[in-house]
Amino acid sequence: MQSINVKFWMPALVCMLCQGLGIGLVGIFGFFVDPLANEYAVSRTSINSAPILLLIMPAFLSPIIGKLVDRVPIRNILLLGVIIATSCLYAISASTELYLLALGFIGFSAGLVLYGPLSINAFIIKHYQSNTGRVLAIATIGLSIASIILPIWTAWLLERNNWRSALAIIAITVFIILINAIFFGLKSSNKQPAPTANTPIDNVPASFFLTHPAFWLIGLPIGMFFMSAMVLSVCYPAHFANIGFSPMETGVFLSSAGISGLAGKLIVAAFIDRFRSKLKYLASLLVFIQACGMVGILLSETLYPTIASVLLIGLGGGGLIPMPPMLNNLYFDASIIGRVTGAQVPMLLPMGLIGLPLSGYIFDLTGSYQLVFSAMIISHLLAISMLLKLPKIPQVKH
């Protein structure tokens, strides 16, 4: 049976590890803000601005990397990304000047792009001719597992070491785990799937997918969705404190969102391949569920309605994560999926750069995030309208 075939599922598990020990590392950034600010005598605001690079680097590098993953063995790209990211993370732990710290974080961000969702999703779509949607969803589960394990492990390390030693241990451990997993768990070849009849593959010009309605009707909702996720991560603590909840209750809300996000991914993993021809409706439903949760956050001021609202947001958000690459796979041939996805990623940059500062400005101006949640609800309704306008799938592949 394919479902218990270790050889078949091993690459999926490697991808899950790359997600968890790649983008998942961003979740422990907050542990190092105070030590870095104290060490280098700079404001916490300056340190907190560093994650903006996690928006800028993908926006500039993804179109280039998207072309690479369609031509170069993806295992080589993943290995290079891990080497760059972990080396820079280790260099940060040994840095003595602020500019070296900044250069290290730039390199770390670039490495994450190389072995991040773009390369992982392209590999899955190219490698798995069946169960594609399920594997895409399984790979994202690594993020949920990382959100549970990495903060506890990081806190444990910091209790026993200074921040430099803790970061060095993290860098070395991640390097050893991922280098071995990628080297032994993925084949060195990058065999391209045969092109399908609906897409001209040879020397595909950028104008082919840039003028395709699906490119924009998938890419723009992706930008809205990820912008909302970033804004929510910033808004949650202040919003909950503003309406009278304690830090412990806020922690419960965030944990609830993580658990429901994992549930959303598992549900999508179980059913996504059965609804390939109706995927735009499933994606729209998940966006609607998340929007309903935001309406609840906007209106709720007591414990249980707030928990229910956070659960809806987590459920919809978790289920949505594997949707963009799966939708792209339905409208574009697997052999150009890297270029398509890489060209969509820059859409996240303006939305993220506008959304994050604007949300802070609105809070300073009004004293609450109510207008921010209202704007995100409207953006979700716009995303639904775009998803529903996706054209008919040329043919149901695989």
C-alpha positions in Angstrom: 0.0 0.0 0.0 1.3 3.4 -0.9 0.2 5.0 2.4 2.7 2.7 4.3 5.4 2.8 1.7 8.4 4.3 3.6 10.3 5.0 0.4 7.3 6.8 -1.1 6.7 9.0 2.0 10.3 9.7 3.0 10.7 12.8 0.7 7.5 14.2 2.2 8.9 13.8 5.7 12.1 15.5 4.6 10.1 18.4 3.3 8.2 18.6 6.6 11.5 18.8 8.4 12.7 21.6 6.1 9.6 23.6 6.8 9.8 23.1 10.5 13.5 23.9 10.8 13.4 26.6 8.2 10.5 29.1 8.4 9.7 27.5 11.8 12.9 29.1 13.2 11.3 32.5 12.8 9.0 31.6 15.7 11.9 31.7 18.2 13.2 35.2 17.1 11.5 36.9 20.1 13.6 35.0 22.6 16.7 36.8 21.3 15.3 40.4 21.1 16.2 41.4 24.7 19.7 39.8 24.8 20.6 41.3 21.4 19.3 44.8 22.4 21.3 44.6 25.6 24.4 43.2 24.0 24.6 45.9 21.2 23.0 48.7 23.2 20.2 49.4 20.6 16.5 49.8 20.9 14.2 46.8 20.8 12.4 48.5 17.9 15.6 48.3 15.9 15.9 44.6 16.6 12.2 44.0 15.9 12.6 45.6 12.5 14.9 42.7 11.4 12.1 40.4 10.3 11.2 42.8 7.6 14.1 41.1 5.7 12.0 37.9 5.8 9.6 39.8 3.4 12.2 41.6 1.4 14.5 38.7 0.7 11.8 36.4 -0.8 10.4 39.2 -2.9 13.8 39.8 -4.6 15.2 36.2 -4.6 12.1 34.1 -5.3 11.8 35.0 -9.1 15.5 33.9 -9.4 15.1 30.8 -7.3 11.9 30.0 -9.1 13.8 29.6 -12.3 16.5 27.6 -10.6 14.1 25.0 -9.2 12.8 24.3 -12.7 16.4 23.6 -14.0 18.6 22.5 -11.1 18.3 19.4 -8.9 16.2 20.7 -6.0 18.3 18.6 -3.5 21.3 20.8 -4.4 19.3 24.0 -3.8 18.0 22.7 -0.4 21.5 21.7 0.7 22.9 25.1 -0.3 20.1 26.9 1.5 20.8 24.9 4.7 24.5 25.5 4.6 24.0 29.3 4.1 21.3 29.7 6.7 23.0 27.7 9.5 26.4 29.1 8.8 25.0 32.7 9.0 23.1 31.7 12.2 26.3 30.5 13.7 28.1 33.6 12.5 25.5 35.7 14.3 26.3 33.9 17.6 29.9 34.8 17.2 29.4 38.4 15.9 31.0 41.3 17.8 29.7 44.2 15.7 26.2 45.3 14.9 26.9 45.4 11.2 28.1 41.8 11.3 24.9 40.9 13.1 22.9 42.5 10.3 24.9 40.8 7.5 24.4 37.5 9.3 20.7 38.0 9.4 20.6 38.9 5.7 22.5 35.7 4.8 20.2 33.7 7.1 17.1 35.1 5.4 18.6 34.3 2.0 19.3 30.7 3.1 15.7 30.3 4.3 14.4 31.3 0.9 16.5 28.7 -0.8 15.2 25.8 1.4 11.8 27.4 2.1 8.3 26.9 0.8 9.0 27.8 -2.8 11.6 25.1 -3.3 9.8 22.6 -1.1 6.4 23.0 -2.9 8.0 22.9 -6.3 9.8 19.7 -5.4 6.6 18.1 -4.1 4.6 19.0 -7.2 7.4 17.6 -9.5 8.0 14.5 -7.4 4.6 13.4 -6.4 2.3 12.6 -9.4 -0.4 11.4 -7.0 -1.4 12.5 -3.5 0.1 15.9 -4.4 -2.3 17.9 -2.2 -1.9 15.5 0.7 1.9 15.8 0.6 1.8 19.6 0.4 -0.4 19.7 3.5 1.8 17.2 5.4 4.8 19.3 4.6 3.2 22.3 6.3 2.6 20.3 9.5 6.3 20.7 10.2 5.5 24.4 11.0 2.9 23.4 13.6 5.2 20.8 15.2 8.0 23.4 15.3 5.8 26.0 16.9 5.3 23.5 19.8 8.8 22.1 20.2 11.2 25.0 19.2 10.1 27.6 21.8 10.3 25.1 24.6 13.8 23.9 23.5 15.0 27.4 23.0 13.8 28.5 26.5 15.6 25.4 27.9 18.8 26.3 26.2 18.7 29.9 27.3 18.2 28.9 30.9 21.5 26.9 30.8 23.5 29.0 28.4 24.1 32.6 27.2 22.3 33.7 24.0 25.5 33.1 21.9 25.9 29.5 23.0 22.2 28.8 22.7 22.1 30.2 19.1 25.3 28.3 18.2 23.7 25.0 19.5 20.6 25.7 17.5 22.6 26.4 14.3 24.7 23.2 14.6 21.8 21.0 15.5 19.6 22.2 12.6 22.6 21.8 10.2 23.2 18.2 11.2 19.6 17.2 11.1 18.7 18.8 7.7 22.0 18.0 5.9 21.6 14.3 6.7 17.8 14.3 6.0 18.2 16.0 2.6 21.3 14.1 1.5 19.9 10.7 2.4 16.2 11.3 2.1 16.0 12.9 -1.3 17.2 11.5 -4.6 20.0 13.4 -6.3 18.2 13.4 -9.6 15.5 16.0 -10.4 13.6 14.3 -13.0 11.0 16.6 -14.6 7.5 15.3 -15.1 6.3 15.0 -18.7 4.6 18.2 -19.9 0.8 18.1 -20.3 -1.0 19.0 -23.4 -2.5 22.3 -22.0 0.8 24.1 -21.5 3.6 24.9 -23.9 6.8 24.0 -22.0 9.8 24.7 -24.2 11.2 28.1 -23.5 8.1 29.3 -21.7 8.2 33.1 -21.7 7.2 35.0 -18.6 4.3 36.6 -20.6 2.7 33.1 -20.7 1.8 33.0 -17.0 1.9 36.8 -16.3 -1.0 37.2 -18.7 -2.9 34.1 -17.4 -5.8 35.2 -15.2 -5.1 32.4 -12.7 -1.7 33.8 -12.0 -3.2 36.9 -10.5 -6.4 35.4 -9.1 -4.2 33.0 -7.0 -1.3 35.3 -6.3 -3.2 38.3 -5.0 -5.3 36.3 -2.5 -2.0 34.7 -1.3 -0.6 38.2 -0.6 -3.7 39.2 1.3 -3.7 36.0 3.3 -0.1 36.1 4.4 -0.3 39.9 5.1 -3.3 39.2 7.4 -1.3 36.4 9.1 1.6 38.7 9.8 -0.6 41.5 11.1 -2.5 39.1 13.3 0.7 37.9 14.9 1.5 41.5 15.8 -2.0 42.5 16.8 -3.1 39.6 18.9 -1.2 40.3 22.2 -2.0 44.1 22.3 -5.6 43.5 21.2 -6.3 40.9 23.9 -4.6 43.0 26.6 -6.6 46.1 25.4 -9.9 44.3 26.0 -8.9 43.1 29.4 -7.3 39.6 29.0 -4.3 38.6 31.0 -1.0 37.4 29.5 -1.8 33.9 30.5 -5.2 34.1 28.7 -3.5 35.5 25.7 -1.1 32.5 25.7 -4.1 30.2 25.8 -5.6 32.0 22.8 -2.3 31.7 20.8 -1.9 28.0 21.7 -5.6 27.4 20.7 -4.8 29.0 17.3 -1.8 26.7 16.8 -3.8 23.6 17.7 -6.7 24.5 15.4 -4.2 25.4 12.6 -2.7 21.9 12.9 -6.3 20.5 12.7 -6.9 22.5 9.6 -3.8 21.1 7.9 -4.7 17.5 8.8 -8.3 17.9 7.5 -7.0 19.4 4.2 -4.4 16.6 4.0 -7.2 14.1 4.2 -9.5 15.6 1.6 -7.7 17.9 -0.7 -6.9 15.3 -3.4 -10.6 14.3 -3.6 -11.7 17.9 -4.4 -9.2 18.9 -7.0 -11.8 20.0 -9.5 -13.6 22.0 -6.8 -10.5 23.4 -5.1 -11.3 27.0 -5.6 -14.5 26.5 -3.6 -12.7 24.7 -0.8 -10.1 27.5 -0.7 -12.9 30.1 -0.6 -14.6 28.2 2.2 -11.4 28.3 4.3 -11.0 32.0 3.7 -14.6 32.5 4.7 -14.1 30.5 7.9 -11.1 32.7 8.8 -13.2 35.9 8.0 -15.9 34.6 10.4 -13.3 34.2 13.1 -12.1 37.8 12.5 -15.7 39.0 12.9 -15.8 37.2 16.2 -12.6 38.8 17.3 -14.0 42.2 16.4 -17.2 41.6 18.4 -16.0 39.4 21.3 -14.9 40.7 24.7 -15.4 37.5 26.9 -13.4 34.4 27.2 -15.3 31.6 25.3 -16.5 33.6 22.3 -12.9 34.9 21.9 -11.5 31.3 22.0 -14.1 30.2 19.5 -13.1 33.1 17.2 -9.4 32.3 17.5 -10.1 28.6 16.7 -11.9 29.6 13.5 -9.0 31.8 12.4 -6.5 29.1 13.1 -8.6 26.4 11.4 -9.0 28.4 8.2 -5.4 29.6 8.2 -4.0 26.2 8.7 -6.0 24.7 5.9 -5.1 27.6 3.6 -1.4 27.2 3.8 -1.1 24.3 1.2 -3.8 25.7 -1.0 -1.7 28.2 -3.2 0.8 25.7 -4.5 -2.0 23.2 -5.1 -4.1 25.7 -7.0 -1.0 26.7 -9.1 -0.5 23.0 -9.9 -4.0 22.8 -11.3 -3.6 25.8 -13.7 0.1 25.5 -14.6 2.3 22.7 -15.7 4.6 21.2 -13.0 7.7 21.9 -15.1 7.2 25.7 -14.8 5.8 25.7 -11.3 8.9 27.2 -9.8 8.8 30.2 -12.2 5.1 30.8 -11.6 5.4 30.6 -7.8 8.6 32.7 -7.8 6.9 35.4 -9.8 3.9 35.5 -7.3 6.0 35.9 -4.2 6.8 39.6 -4.8 3.1 40.3 -4.4 3.6 39.7 -0.7 6.1 42.5 -0.3 3.9 45.7 -0.8 1.0 44.2 1.2 3.3 43.3 4.1 5.3 46.5 4.1 2.0 48.5 4.1 0.0 46.3 6.4 2.4 46.1 9.3 3.2 49.8 9.7 -0.4 50.8 8.9 -1.8 48.6 11.7 0.6 50.2 14.2 -0.4 53.7 13.0 -4.1 52.9 13.4 -3.5 51.6 16.9 -1.6 54.7 17.9 -4.4 56.9 16.3 -7.4 55.1 17.7 -6.2 53.1 20.7 -7.4 49.8 19.3 -7.1 47.4 16.4 -10.8 47.4 15.6 -10.3 49.2 12.2 -7.5 46.8 11.4 -9.7 43.7 11.9 -12.4 45.4 9.8 -10.0 46.0 7.0 -8.8 42.4 7.1 -12.4 41.1 6.9 -12.9 43.2 3.8 -9.6 41.9 2.3 -10.8 38.3 2.9 -14.1 39.0 1.2 -12.1 40.4 -1.8 -9.9 37.3 -1.8 -13.0 35.1 -1.9 -14.4 37.0 -4.9 -11.1 36.6 -6.7 -10.8 32.8 -6.0 -14.4 32.3 -7.2 -13.5 34.0 -10.5 -10.7 31.5 -11.2 -11.3 30.0 -14.7 -12.3 26.4 -15.3 -9.4 24.1 -14.9 -8.0 23.2 -18.3 -8.0 19.5 -17.4 -7.8 17.6 -14.1 -4.1 16.5 -14.1 -2.6 13.3 -12.8 
